[in-house]
Structure formats: structure tokens, C-alpha cells
Amino acid sequence: MIGTAAGLAKLAADAGREAIGAVTEARGKRFPLVVVTGAAGSGKTVLAQHLQRARLRSYTPSAARSEQEEHIDQPLWRGRGVRFRVVPGHGEGGVRYASLARLLHTEPVVGVVHVVANGFRSRREDGAEPATEALSLDELLAHHRAEEQAELDETLTHLKMAIAAHRRPRWLVLALAKSDLYAPDLPALRASHGPGGSAPEARSIDALRAFVGTGSLRWEALPVATWLEDYRWHDEVRPTGMDAGQRDELLRTFRERISALVGHG
């Protein structure tokens, strides 16, 4: 009897694990996992929240920066959607490093959205960035672009290891965020930041793709805008160059492309 009971208990436990596995697998297909990375202040969380929301009129972004990984689920239609995991992009790298390592090596991540802002990163208001106070706006943007490139290179190092070990993620989208602040330059920037482009970001991603194999990673660059506001630095102002309708059209295109990449389109 004891042996029979133990056998039944084992069968029940195995069935329970299989059921949990089936539910997890089904959820993974209905809500594929996408990691959102980028430098601090580039607009990662705001982008994920805008992709999640059908109506944005009453939306106001938080002034605080998250120091932890954020989970944002984006429902689409018929029980399908995307699970976004937003990796923090500031601090000394410990939380960011641990989050990237855990997600890319233990979770079934299908793709990565890496956010850059062409230097128009939002800044902390707690006095933590005194080294840039004397810079002009153009100098500040150049400084921020260098930081964005460093963040991208770190992310690509994680991706290289993950793809070599797990053959995933399968795609990367370079999100040209806050594009309302450089709308006149957007066509040229999209070309230079896409596959085969001359921008440092494009060269870095192309190098990764050549290393892991062209069939192992597809990538593209897409413009997107979220919260529309002028960028102010001391007495210099870079005005937003889009209205809400233009912003919404970029968001729609971006959302539809991510949906297609995860297999919902």
C-alpha cells in the first residue's frame, strides 16, 4: 500500500509539473517575453507604457527613475500580447547586470528593444550629475550619446553570450526614441542607424550579427515618440517637432512591428 501510495503521489506530482509546464508554455506563446534595455533617461519605461496603453490623453510620466526591473504586460487582442521586462539603465551596473544575466540566460526571451534617444536623455534632478553642468546643449547631447553607446555595447556583450548559449533572442529593434526632438533629421538618422549604417550603434550591432551568424539575429531601427515636450538645458531649448497625431502614428507603427516580430502580426 505504501508503495502504491508513493507511486500515485509521484504520478500526481509529475502530472502537476506537466500541467504547470503546459500553462507556462501556452502563456509564453500568447504573451512572448521581450526585454527593453537602454541608458538611464532614454525613455524605456515610458515607451513600454505607451505601447501598453490604447488611450494616452491623460498619461503623465513619472519623474522618478526605477532602480529595479519593471514588468509591463501589453494586451493586444484575443488573449494575446507581449510581456515587457524593462531593465534599469543607471546606477553602478549591479542591478542592470544581474537583471540582464537572469533574463537572457534563464527566461525564453524572444527579442530585445534597445532604446536610444540621440542624446536627449532626461536628467536626474537630485544633483547627481554635476560634471555636465558647464556644458552647452550640443556638448551635453554628445556626452549623452557616448553614454548611450557604452550602454549598448554592454547590452550587446550580454546578447552575444546568450545567443551563443541559447540561440535566443532572435531579434533586436533599435528604438530611436524621443524622435520628436530631432524630427527634421529623422530620415538620415534612421538610415545611418539601421543595418549597414554608418552610426556607431549600427556598426556595433552589425558586428554582433556577423559574430553570431546572420541567421541568428535580425535587427532593424525604428523611430518612435512618446511624451511630447521641449528639451530644456539652462537657457537653451530644443522644441518638440511633432503633434499628438504624428506621435500616435509612430507608436502604432512601432506596436504593429513588435507584434509581427513576436508572431502576433
Buried (B, 14 or more C-beta within 10 A) or exposed (E): EEEEEEEEEEEEEEEEEEEEEEEEEEEBEBBBBBBBBBBBBBBBBBBBBBBBEEEBEEEEBEEEBBEEBBEBEBEBEEEBBBBBBBBBBBEEEEBBBEBBEEBBBEBBBBBBBBBBBBBBBBBBEEEEBEEEEEBEBEEBBEBBBEBBBEBBBBBBEBBBBBBEEBEBBBBBBBBBBBBBBBBEEBEEBBBBBBBEBEBBBBEBBBEBBEEBEEEBBBBBBBBBBBBBEEBEBEEEEBEBBBEEEBBBEBBEEBBEBBBEBBEBE
